[in-house]
Amino acid sequence: MPMNFILYSFRRYHQLSKEMVANNLRLSTEEYEELESGCSLVFPELAKKLSVLYNAPKYLFLIDQTKTSFQVFFNNNHFENSNAFVNNQHVDSFQ
């Protein structure tokens, strides 16, 4: 499974350590590392906590990243009090 680019990008932009995010989400650092590395999936309850932490829409953390490409913009975004905007595009092929 590929790295969870969204979790990584939001964490790095907000200059948080993995330990800080894990504590905020009430996870162990190892559990958070599994999420960010793509070994574990983000479920709706956790997406809600991430949404509060980063002040971003919950659905961003639930996107299936195996069929999606991302562009992350960190200025002039659409999320109040968050400085990141993720533009996703589905890359399903017509085979």
N, C-alpha and C positions, 0 to 999 in steps of 0.2 A: 504494500500500500504506500502511496507517495506521502511525503510530509504534508501536514495540514498547514498550507500556506497562509490561510486566513488567521489562524491562531498565532502563528509565528509573527506575521506582519503586525497585527494589532499589539501583541506583547512588545515587540521591539520598538514600535513607534512610540508607545507610551512609556518606554524605558523602564519596563518592569522585568524582574528576574523570573525565572520559572518558579522559584520558591515563593515569591510574592503572589503570583497568580494562583498557584496551588493553594496557598493559605486562604486567599480571598474566596476561592471556590470550595473550600473545605475538602480538599483532596490532598493526598500525599504528593510529594514532588515526583515520585516515580509514576503515579497515576497520570499526573499532568504531562509528564514527558511522553508517555504512551499516546496521549491524545495528540500532542503536537507533532510527534513523529509519524502519526497516521496508523499506529498499531491498534488504537481504540477509536471508536466512533463517538461523536458528540450526539447526545440524545436531547430531546426537547427541554427537559428540566435543567440540564447543564447549559443549554443554549440561552435559556432565560437568564441565568446567572451571568453568563458572558455578556449578554445584552446590557445588563445593568452595569457591570464593571466597565465596559467600553462605551456605553451610551450609544449603541448601534442596534439596528434591527436584528431581532432574534433569528430571522430566516438566514442571515449571512452565515451563521455558524452551523447551519443544517444543510448547506449546499453540498451535493454530491460532487466532490472535487475530482473524481476519476473521469468525468465527462465534461469538465469545465476548464476554461482558461481564465486567468485573472489579470487585471490591471489594478494596481492599488495607487490611489492618489491621496496625498497627505495635505493638500491645501484646498481651500474653497470647497468644502464638502457639504453634503446634505444632512449631516447628523449634528444636531446642536450639541456643543461642548465635546465633540469628538473630532479629532483632526484627521480622520482616515475615511476614505470612500473606496469601496471595492466595487469594481464594475466586472460582472461575470458574463461570459458568453459561452453558451453550450457549443460543444464541438462534435456533436454526433455526426457521423458520416452517413451518406446515403448509399450504402453498399447493398 
